[in-house]
Amino acid sequence: MEKITVAALLMSMVVCGSLMKTTFGAFYTVGDSAGWTTIGNVNYKQWAATKTFQFGDTIVFTYNKQFHNVMQVTHADYRSCNISTPITTHSTGNDSIVIKTYGHHYYLCAVPGHCQAGQKLDINVKRLSSTSAPTPSPSSSSPSPSSTPTSATASNTNSVGKATTSIKLGFAIAVLVAIV
């Protein structure tokens, strides 16, 4: 009887862990280890092209707040590097932005010359097929990160990871310790 209980508990953990995947997204540090900068010729277009962003993912901008900031802008303002009408402005130096809609999300640095030098980012969140995930927002789109899951927090700015990995592992260890 005890083996059946343990098996049922482990099966429940797997199911719960799978459900958590749709609740917690991945964390992406913009520009990876370089961060949000004009130094080192980071190609943010190429960086974004290697990722598959999903609804619920978090993009983290890390930068020196004395020299940079982050503005979310419209497509037209992104293309022209216009900073006069931002949608939002961030300036902490460690800005975490949760993707809550599908479609394109445009960001740039408003420091004069930085956007023109390439410090701008287009995040495209595409819709998944209706059989893959629930549709949390009717106004956008989404897929899944190709990077290796490593961290449940954005504190490690050099990594990209699924929050679910650490949560599942922690939950599994806690249950196994409780069983033993």
N, C-alpha and C positions, 0 to 999 in steps of 0.2 A: 504494500500500500504506500509506503514511504517513497519508493522509486517512482510510482505513478504521480505522486504529488510533486516531486522534484521535476519530473519530465514536463508536467503541466505548467509548473512555474517557469521553467526555462523557455517553453514555447510561448508563454505570455510575454516574457521579456523580449523575445524576438519580434513578436507582433507589435508590442509597444514601441520598441526601438524603430521599427519600420515606419510607424505612424509619426514618430517624432521627426523623421526626416522631412516631412512636409511642413512641420511647424517651425523648425530652425533652419535658416539658410547658411550658406557659406560666408566666410569673411575673406575679403580681398583687400590687400594693401595696395593701393594705387601706386604703380611704378615699382612694385616689389621692394627690394632692399634700398633702391634709390629714393623712393618716396615721391612726393609732389615737389618738383624742383625744376630749375632751368639748367642746373649743372649736370654734366655728363651726357647730354643729348639723349634723354629718355624719349622714346617714341611712344607716346601714349595711345596713338591710334593702333600701332602694332601690339602694344600690351593688351588693349581691350579685345583685339581680334583673336587673341589666343585663349580667351576666357568664354565661358558660356554662362551668362548671368541669368538668374532666376528670381521670380517674385520672392521676397523675403530674405534675399542675400543682403549682406552689409558690405558697403565699400568704405574703406578707411583711408582718409587723406592724412598722411603724416608729413609735416613740414615745419620749418622755422617760421613762427608767426610774425617775426620782425621783418621777414622778407617776402612772405607769400600769404595768400588767402584762397578761399574757394567760393566761387559763385555758381549757382545753378542758373542757367539762362535758357532762352528759347533757341530754336534752331537757327533762326536768322541772326540773333545776337552771337551765337557760337561761331557761325561762319564769318561774321564781320569783326569779331572780337569786341563787340559793343558791351560796355559795362554799365551803361546808364540806367537800365531797367532790369536788374536781376530778379529772379524768382525767389531765391534765398541767398544769404551770404553766411559763410562760416569762417571763423578766424581763430580757432583755439590752438591750431597746430597739430591736433589729433582729432579730426572730425569723423565720426562714424555716421553714415547715412544708410538707413535701411530702405531697400527698394520696395516701394509699396504700389507701384503701377507698372504696367507693361509698356513697351515702346522705348523710344530713345530718351535718354537723360543726358543733358549737356552741361558740362562744367568747364570753368576756366579760372585762371588766376587774373585778378583785376589789377595787379601791379603793372604800371605802364611798361609795355614792351614784352611782357612775359607770355601773353596769349599769342602774340605775333611770332614769338620764338618757339611756339609749339606746346606751351603749357596749357593744354586744353584736352578735354576728354569727352568722348561720346560712348555712353554705356547703352547697349541695346538689349532690352529684356524681351525675349520672344515668348509667345504662348506655347505651352506644352499641349499635346493632344488631350482631348477630354478624357481619355482612358488612363492617362498617366498621373494626373493630379487634379485637385479641385480648382475651380476658377475663382480666386479670391477677389479679382477686380475686373469689371467689365471694360475698363479704359486703357488696357495695355497688352504686353506679351512675354514668354519665358522658357529656357533650357537648363543645363546643369554643369557645374564647374569641372574642368578637365584636370585641375591640379590635385595633388595628393592631399587628402585630409590630414590635418595635424593639430589643430587647436580649436578649443571652444570659445576662445576670447580673442579680441583683436589686439591684445597686449603684445603678442609676438609679431612685430611688424614685418618680419622677413618671411612669413609663411601664410599660406592660404589653407583654410581647412573647414571641414564641416563641423558644426557644433554638435551634431548628432554622434560623431565618433566618440568624443570624450564622454558624452552623456550615457551612451550605450555601454561603454566600457565601465564607467563608474557604477552604473546601475547593476551590471552583471557581477562585478566584484562584490558589491554590497549584498546582493542576493546570495551569492555563493558563500560568503562569510556567514550570513545568517543561517544558511542550511547546515554548514559544518558546525 
